[in-house]
Amino acid sequence: MVVNGKFQTNYAVWLLIILCCVGFSCLALPGTAKAAVSKSTTEIEVAPGEVITETQSVGEAASGETRADDEGGTEGGIAPSHWPAKYGAINEISYATAIAVDRAHNAVYVAGRVNNSNSTTGWDYLTIKYNLAGEEQWKKIYDGGANGFDEARAIATYTENGQTYVYVTGYSTGNGTGADIATIKYRDGGSVGYEVWARRYLGSTVYEAAPTTDDYATAMTVDKDTGNVYVTGATEGTGRGWDYVTIKYDKNGVIPAEEEWPRIYNHNPADPDMAGNRHDIPSAIALSSSSDPDGACVYVTGSSWRSATINGIVYKNYDYATVKYTTGGTLVRAKRYDGPGKGNDYASALAVDGTNVYVTGSALGTTTGYDFITAAYKPDGGWLWGGTGVQRHAGSSFDFAKAIAFTNSNSLDYPNGLVYVTGLSFNADSSANFTTIQYNAGDGARIRARSFDKGANLWDEPVGLVAKDDGVYVAGTATGGTPSNNYTDCCVRKYLAADGSTSRRYDYHGAGDAGITAFAVDDQGYVYVTGFSTETRGGGNYKATTIRYSP
């Protein structure tokens, strides 16, 4: 439930939600060094076709090798920034969580949360439109009515007959309904934003006549052809823990009565140690194309609890769970993946190439701790890649994948396209780096990997990636300085598809700390990042900060 605007629930469950949707960097404030835990490197489990090597200094790397990219390297030009736009007066704290770009209409849209010390509404949704010069065009504030905690978590655009609409979703404290999934549609009027509709999902009436428990949006996608919006998140019910919930609204904000939405996914393994079910928490959503044999479909992935007895041993842990629905809400199938270590496995992201779906996250190995695990499914649910059906990256310590993207690549060498995965890799020296891996989408063969260390041997964590035909952009927050006196910066790197070299570097170092929560790349190669910045190290007076870089 929500008490005084703060979530009061099982700490471990909310930690899982936060790690899936926000990232590990939330566990420590900027200015606080974080330590990693080393794992043994004497036994490395290697998926078919994967090569694990020592990290090398900057230079040409052979196929399958991992090569380092550090702050002192000379690869790639430093891209100039056009502007940083910071939101908020001196009495306001703001934080951006999502970004969408509509270059054709000279617009950058940012969503997040804001708190004004002179206001009685607490934290509220914040949605801002900037033009391409970084000038604020309009802003919209949304309060759920209970003057509690409201935060936008995702944003997307839809254009119809030349008119741009903006969708925002997140979670919002309701009056007596706990936290609700609140989804809003705005019409962009140029210098003014107009609310078209706002919808609140209060919970599943299948389980409760008047839901009062919490619901939390984690991801959203919009059908660019119809304006239909699909939102997924976690819904809590008395005696049933957390379940996936996926909601469809048409462009008028209506849940189609003739369809089967909303849909709940509850793996339903009754746990004898609890009075009810455990938890199923989604992290990502995507649409397949109409060329899918099942027609255009909705994929949702995340982490799902199970209790199973295998060879007389009882295992209780989270698995990847990827669910496929038709756009009408009919369940096609659910696919689960349990890592070799029979421990907790967390799916964090998915990508669709039109018909096949690629899922990445972190799974426990038998001797290697947590590793990147990337699975690929055909439309019928079978493995796309041979062997075990997955590819694993096992570094020198724990590894947590955060994002995945597919690109057609337009390469004769890779006619089925390329898949990129990025995440957080801990090192034996108690530091953490970006690690980005390139795979052949057709057979899962690993091509190469890059690692990025800002140079302070502290904490560098990516938040996402964007794949283009000529390469991949990876963005995140990196730590500089020393363990006792450090700061965080925004960092983006572009790696070329052909050889993995760094072709561009995009950095922002403010007066204090700065970090990226989301980013986008437009069709002309301009890079837009959003997140936060402060005027002093170690936090204080956070401002939602958005930056545009040249190609």
Secondary structure, 3 states (H helix, E strand, C coil): CEECCEECCCHHHHHHHHHHHCCHHHHCCCCCCCCCCECCCCCCCCCCCCCCCCCECCCCCCCCCEEEEECCCCCCEECCEEEEEEECCCCEEEEEEEEEEEHHHCEEEEEEEEEECCCCCCEEEEEEEECCCCCEEEEEEECCCCCCCEEEEEEEEEEECCEEEEEEEEEEECCCCCEEEEEEEEEECCCCEEEEEEEEECCCCCCCCCCCCCEEEEEEEECCCCCCEEEEEEEEECCCEEEEEEEEECCCCCCCCCCCCCEEECCCCCECCCCECCCEEEEEEEECCCCCCCCCEEEEEEEEEEEEEECCEEEEEEEEEEEEEECCCCEEEEEEECCCCCCCCEEEEEEECCCCEEEEEEEECCCCCEEEEEEEECCCCCECCCCCCEEEECCCECEEEEEEEEECCCCCCCCCCEEEEEEEEECCCCCEEEEEEEEECCCCCEEEEEEEECCCCCEEEEEEEEEECCEEEEEEEEEEEECCEEEEEEEEEEEECCCCCEEEEEEECCCCCEEEEEEEECCCCCEEEEEEECCCCCCCCCEEEEEEECC
